[in-house]
Amino acid sequence: MKNERWVFHSDSTAQNAGEGVERRVLAYSDDLMCVENTFKKGSVGALHSHPHTQITYVVSGKFEFEIDGVKKIVSAGDTMLKKDGVVHGCTCLEDGTLLDIFNPYRQDFVND
């Protein structure tokens, strides 16, 4: 779906991204990517880092996020900025959905 102008949710494929987590790659180009992640309560996005700047928007649910050693509870409407290389992760406290925007795109999420 790289460089596709229209990416319909029904045409995208959910991928297992860990126990209780599904990742769905949406529209993207070389310099920008939109990814939807759905979490079940209790599922974990393990602490990690990557060479991409990332903004996460909480669509629904409640999460405990750790970013660069600081933990905060976030819920629908909240956003987080994670600069490239910063360690971050989350635990889902209530079923929810996160929308991640990456710059540049995550080549490891797709088969180009």
TORPA-4810 file (N, C-alpha, C, O; in nm, 3 decimals):
<nodes>
NODE_1_0.080_-0.120_0.000_0.000_0.000_0.000_0.084_0.127_0.000_0.032_0.237_0.015_M
NODE_2_0.215_0.110_-0.017_0.303_0.226_-0.019_0.262_0.321_-0.131_0.240_0.281_-0.245_K
NODE_3_0.252_0.448_-0.094_0.218_0.557_-0.185_0.076_0.548_-0.242_0.044_0.618_-0.338_N
NODE_4_-0.009_0.464_-0.184_-0.148_0.458_-0.228_-0.224_0.576_-0.167_-0.213_0.602_-0.048_E
NODE_5_-0.298_0.646_-0.249_-0.371_0.763_-0.203_-0.486_0.726_-0.110_-0.510_0.795_-0.011_R
NODE_6_-0.556_0.619_-0.142_-0.671_0.575_-0.064_-0.640_0.438_-0.006_-0.612_0.343_-0.080_W
NODE_7_-0.644_0.427_0.126_-0.625_0.298_0.192_-0.746_0.276_0.282_-0.761_0.342_0.385_V
NODE_8_-0.832_0.185_0.242_-0.952_0.157_0.318_-0.923_0.052_0.425_-0.854_-0.047_0.400_F
NODE_9_-0.976_0.076_0.543_-0.954_-0.014_0.656_-0.987_-0.158_0.619_-0.915_-0.250_0.656_H
NODE_10_-1.096_-0.176_0.546_-1.140_-0.311_0.508_-1.043_-0.380_0.413_-1.047_-0.503_0.399_S
NODE_11_-0.956_-0.305_0.347_-0.858_-0.363_0.255_-0.723_-0.389_0.322_-0.636_-0.453_0.262_D
NODE_12_-0.705_-0.342_0.443_-0.578_-0.364_0.513_-0.586_-0.493_0.595_-0.695_-0.535_0.635_S
NODE_13_-0.472_-0.554_0.620_-0.467_-0.681_0.690_-0.408_-0.662_0.830_-0.303_-0.601_0.847_T
NODE_14_-0.478_-0.716_0.929_-0.427_-0.711_1.066_-0.320_-0.818_1.083_-0.333_-0.930_1.034_A
NODE_15_-0.212_-0.781_1.154_-0.102_-0.873_1.181_-0.088_-0.888_1.332_-0.110_-0.793_1.406_Q
NODE_16_-0.052_-1.007_1.376_-0.027_-1.029_1.518_0.101_-0.954_1.555_0.206_-0.974_1.493_N
NODE_17_0.091_-0.869_1.657_0.208_-0.792_1.701_0.241_-0.824_1.846_0.302_-0.742_1.916_A
NODE_18_0.201_-0.942_1.892_0.222_-0.983_2.030_0.091_-1.031_2.088_-0.015_-1.009_2.030_G
NODE_19_0.098_-1.097_2.203_-0.023_-1.150_2.264_-0.121_-1.038_2.297_-0.091_-0.948_2.374_E
NODE_20_-0.240_-1.046_2.235_-0.344_-0.946_2.259_-0.328_-0.818_2.182_-0.399_-0.721_2.208_G
NODE_21_-0.235_-0.815_2.085_-0.210_-0.692_2.008_-0.217_-0.723_1.858_-0.155_-0.817_1.810_V
NODE_22_-0.294_-0.642_1.786_-0.299_-0.652_1.641_-0.253_-0.520_1.579_-0.293_-0.412_1.623_E
NODE_23_-0.167_-0.531_1.477_-0.115_-0.414_1.406_-0.175_-0.413_1.265_-0.184_-0.516_1.198_R
NODE_24_-0.216_-0.294_1.222_-0.271_-0.278_1.088_-0.201_-0.158_1.024_-0.222_-0.044_1.064_R
NODE_25_-0.117_-0.185_0.923_-0.048_-0.079_0.850_-0.148_-0.015_0.756_-0.215_-0.083_0.677_V
NODE_26_-0.158_0.117_0.764_-0.251_0.192_0.680_-0.170_0.266_0.574_-0.076_0.210_0.519_L
NODE_27_-0.204_0.388_0.543_-0.133_0.462_0.439_0.011_0.492_0.480_0.040_0.518_0.597_A
NODE_28_0.102_0.487_0.380_0.241_0.526_0.407_0.316_0.558_0.279_0.280_0.515_0.169_Y
NODE_29_0.421_0.635_0.299_0.516_0.670_0.193_0.655_0.653_0.253_0.668_0.607_0.367_S
NODE_30_0.758_0.690_0.179_0.894_0.675_0.231_0.916_0.753_0.361_0.992_0.710_0.447_D
NODE_31_0.850_0.868_0.373_0.878_0.954_0.487_0.770_0.960_0.594_0.785_1.034_0.691_D
NODE_32_0.661_0.883_0.579_0.553_0.890_0.677_0.471_0.762_0.674_0.446_0.706_0.567_L
NODE_33_0.429_0.715_0.792_0.350_0.592_0.800_0.246_0.603_0.910_0.274_0.656_1.017_M
NODE_34_0.125_0.553_0.882_0.015_0.549_0.977_-0.016_0.403_1.010_-0.040_0.322_0.920_C
NODE_35_-0.015_0.369_1.140_-0.036_0.232_1.185_-0.138_0.230_1.299_-0.126_0.306_1.394_V
NODE_36_-0.238_0.142_1.288_-0.337_0.123_1.393_-0.301_-0.002_1.473_-0.273_-0.108_1.416_E
NODE_37_-0.301_0.012_1.605_-0.273_-0.101_1.694_-0.391_-0.118_1.789_-0.430_-0.024_1.858_N
NODE_38_-0.448_-0.239_1.792_-0.556_-0.267_1.886_-0.503_-0.358_1.996_-0.434_-0.456_1.968_T
NODE_39_-0.536_-0.324_2.120_-0.486_-0.395_2.237_-0.602_-0.450_2.319_-0.705_-0.385_2.334_F
NODE_40_-0.582_-0.569_2.373_-0.672_-0.625_2.473_-0.617_-0.590_2.611_-0.496_-0.578_2.628_K
NODE_41_-0.706_-0.575_2.707_-0.665_-0.542_2.844_-0.558_-0.641_2.891_-0.572_-0.762_2.876_K
NODE_42_-0.452_-0.586_2.949_-0.342_-0.667_3.001_-0.231_-0.693_2.902_-0.123_-0.739_2.941_G
NODE_43_-0.253_-0.665_2.773_-0.147_-0.688_2.675_-0.040_-0.579_2.688_-0.065_-0.469_2.738_S
NODE_44_0.079_-0.615_2.642_0.196_-0.530_2.663_0.265_-0.499_2.531_0.285_-0.587_2.448_V
NODE_45_0.299_-0.373_2.514_0.391_-0.331_2.408_0.526_-0.318_2.476_0.553_-0.218_2.543_G
NODE_46_0.611_-0.419_2.461_0.738_-0.427_2.534_0.824_-0.303_2.511_0.819_-0.240_2.405_A
NODE_47_0.905_-0.270_2.612_0.998_-0.159_2.599_1.090_-0.184_2.480_1.145_-0.293_2.464_L
NODE_48_1.106_-0.081_2.397_1.191_-0.092_2.279_1.228_0.049_2.231_1.179_0.148_2.284_H
NODE_49_1.314_0.055_2.133_1.347_0.182_2.067_1.369_0.152_1.919_1.390_0.037_1.880_S
NODE_50_1.365_0.256_1.838_1.387_0.242_1.695_1.431_0.378_1.640_1.411_0.481_1.704_H
NODE_51_1.491_0.378_1.522_1.542_0.503_1.465_1.437_0.582_1.388_1.463_0.633_1.279_P
NODE_52_1.318_0.593_1.445_1.208_0.666_1.383_1.148_0.760_1.487_1.140_0.724_1.604_H
NODE_53_1.107_0.877_1.445_1.026_0.962_1.533_0.884_0.909_1.524_0.836_0.875_1.415_T
NODE_54_0.815_0.903_1.640_0.681_0.845_1.646_0.590_0.931_1.729_0.627_0.977_1.838_Q
NODE_55_0.471_0.954_1.679_0.364_1.017_1.757_0.256_0.912_1.773_0.216_0.848_1.676_I
NODE_56_0.208_0.895_1.896_0.100_0.802_1.924_-0.022_0.880_1.970_-0.013_0.964_2.060_T
NODE_57_-0.136_0.852_1.909_-0.264_0.911_1.946_-0.350_0.799_2.004_-0.367_0.695_1.942_Y
NODE_58_-0.405_0.821_2.124_-0.492_0.722_2.187_-0.634_0.742_2.133_-0.700_0.841_2.165_V
NODE_59_-0.679_0.647_2.052_-0.813_0.653_1.994_-0.916_0.612_2.099_-1.019_0.677_2.114_V
NODE_60_-0.886_0.505_2.172_-0.977_0.456_2.275_-0.898_0.375_2.377_-0.784_0.337_2.353_S
NODE_61_-0.961_0.349_2.492_-0.899_0.268_2.595_-0.815_0.350_2.692_-0.818_0.473_2.692_G
NODE_62_-0.741_0.278_2.775_-0.652_0.340_2.874_-0.524_0.258_2.879_-0.527_0.135_2.876_K
NODE_63_-0.410_0.328_2.885_-0.280_0.265_2.879_-0.185_0.329_2.981_-0.196_0.448_3.012_F
NODE_64_-0.093_0.249_3.033_0.018_0.303_3.108_0.137_0.302_3.012_0.182_0.195_2.969_E
NODE_65_0.187_0.419_2.980_0.302_0.433_2.890_0.427_0.465_2.971_0.422_0.538_3.070_F
NODE_66_0.538_0.409_2.927_0.668_0.448_2.978_0.748_0.502_2.860_0.765_0.436_2.758_E
NODE_67_0.796_0.624_2.876_0.878_0.688_2.774_1.000_0.746_2.842_0.990_0.834_2.926_I
NODE_68_1.117_0.694_2.803_1.244_0.742_2.857_1.245_0.737_3.011_1.295_0.828_3.076_D
NODE_69_1.188_0.628_3.067_1.189_0.608_3.212_1.076_0.673_3.289_1.065_0.654_3.410_G
NODE_70_0.992_0.750_3.221_0.880_0.819_3.288_0.750_0.746_3.253_0.723_0.720_3.136_V
NODE_71_0.670_0.714_3.357_0.542_0.644_3.335_0.425_0.740_3.358_0.425_0.819_3.453_K
NODE_72_0.325_0.730_3.268_0.202_0.809_3.281_0.086_0.727_3.228_0.102_0.642_3.140_K
NODE_73_-0.033_0.752_3.284_-0.156_0.691_3.236_-0.217_0.783_3.130_-0.232_0.903_3.152_I
NODE_74_-0.251_0.725_3.014_-0.310_0.802_2.904_-0.441_0.737_2.860_-0.462_0.617_2.878_V
NODE_75_-0.529_0.819_2.804_-0.658_0.769_2.756_-0.699_0.846_2.630_-0.624_0.931_2.582_S
NODE_76_-0.817_0.816_2.580_-0.864_0.870_2.451_-0.838_1.020_2.439_-0.872_1.098_2.528_A
NODE_77_-0.778_1.057_2.326_-0.749_1.197_2.296_-0.608_1.240_2.331_-0.562_1.345_2.285_G
NODE_78_-0.537_1.161_2.412_-0.401_1.196_2.451_-0.302_1.158_2.341_-0.326_1.065_2.263_D
NODE_79_-0.190_1.231_2.335_-0.084_1.201_2.238_0.050_1.198_2.308_0.069_1.260_2.412_T
NODE_80_0.143_1.125_2.247_0.279_1.116_2.298_0.378_1.128_2.183_0.356_1.072_2.076_M
NODE_81_0.486_1.200_2.206_0.594_1.214_2.109_0.712_1.132_2.156_0.758_1.145_2.270_L
NODE_82_0.762_1.046_2.066_0.880_0.965_2.097_0.982_0.990_1.987_0.968_0.941_1.875_K
NODE_83_1.085_1.065_2.021_1.191_1.094_1.925_1.270_0.967_1.896_1.270_0.874_1.976_K
NODE_84_1.337_0.965_1.781_1.412_0.847_1.742_1.513_0.807_1.850_1.586_0.890_1.903_D
NODE_85_1.514_0.676_1.880_1.608_0.620_1.976_1.560_0.616_2.120_1.624_0.551_2.202_G
NODE_86_1.450_0.683_2.154_1.404_0.685_2.293_1.336_0.551_2.325_1.262_0.497_2.243_V
NODE_87_1.361_0.499_2.445_1.301_0.373_2.488_1.159_0.400_2.535_1.133_0.492_2.613_V
NODE_88_1.065_0.317_2.486_0.924_0.334_2.521_0.849_0.202_2.513_0.895_0.107_2.448_H
NODE_89_0.734_0.196_2.579_0.648_0.078_2.577_0.522_0.108_2.655_0.509_0.216_2.713_G
NODE_90_0.429_0.013_2.656_0.302_0.037_2.725_0.240_-0.092_2.774_0.272_-0.202_2.728_C
NODE_91_0.148_-0.076_2.868_0.061_-0.183_2.915_-0.082_-0.134_2.898_-0.115_-0.022_2.937_T
NODE_92_-0.166_-0.218_2.841_-0.305_-0.182_2.818_-0.386_-0.206_2.945_-0.392_-0.319_2.994_C
NODE_93_-0.449_-0.102_2.997_-0.529_-0.110_3.119_-0.677_-0.134_3.089_-0.748_-0.192_3.171_L
NODE_94_-0.724_-0.090_2.972_-0.860_-0.113_2.923_-0.849_-0.134_2.773_-0.774_-0.061_2.708_E
NODE_95_-0.922_-0.231_2.716_-0.918_-0.254_2.571_-0.913_-0.120_2.499_-0.985_-0.027_2.534_D
NODE_96_-0.827_-0.111_2.397_-0.817_0.016_2.328_-0.743_0.010_2.197_-0.692_-0.095_2.156_G
NODE_97_-0.737_0.125_2.133_-0.673_0.139_2.003_-0.578_0.258_2.006_-0.612_0.365_2.057_T
NODE_98_-0.460_0.238_1.952_-0.360_0.343_1.937_-0.334_0.366_1.788_-0.332_0.271_1.710_L
NODE_99_-0.316_0.491_1.750_-0.279_0.525_1.614_-0.137_0.581_1.618_-0.112_0.683_1.683_L
NODE_100_-0.045_0.514_1.549_0.094_0.556_1.547_0.129_0.618_1.412_0.092_0.566_1.307_D
NODE_101_0.202_0.729_1.418_0.254_0.794_1.299_0.406_0.791_1.310_0.462_0.833_1.411_I
NODE_102_0.473_0.739_1.206_0.619_0.724_1.207_0.682_0.807_1.096_0.624_0.823_0.988_F
NODE_103_0.801_0.859_1.124_0.885_0.924_1.025_1.027_0.876_1.046_1.079_0.893_1.156_N
NODE_104_1.094_0.818_0.945_1.036_0.771_0.820_0.953_0.644_0.844_0.933_0.604_0.958_P
NODE_105_0.904_0.583_0.737_0.819_0.464_0.754_0.897_0.347_0.811_1.020_0.341_0.798_Y
NODE_106_0.827_0.255_0.874_0.887_0.136_0.935_0.897_0.026_0.831_0.798_-0.044_0.805_R
NODE_107_1.013_0.010_0.771_1.032_-0.096_0.671_1.009_-0.233_0.731_0.969_-0.326_0.660_Q
NODE_108_1.035_-0.248_0.863_1.018_-0.379_0.927_0.871_-0.417_0.941_0.843_-0.532_0.976_D
NODE_109_0.778_-0.327_0.916_0.635_-0.357_0.925_0.575_-0.402_0.791_0.461_-0.449_0.788_F
NODE_110_0.649_-0.389_0.681_0.593_-0.418_0.550_0.690_-0.501_0.465_0.808_-0.512_0.497_V
NODE_111_0.637_-0.558_0.360_0.718_-0.633_0.263_0.723_-0.554_0.134_0.646_-0.579_0.042_N
NODE_112_0.814_-0.460_0.127_0.826_-0.379_0.003_0.909_-0.450_-0.101_0.930_-0.397_-0.210_D
</nodes>
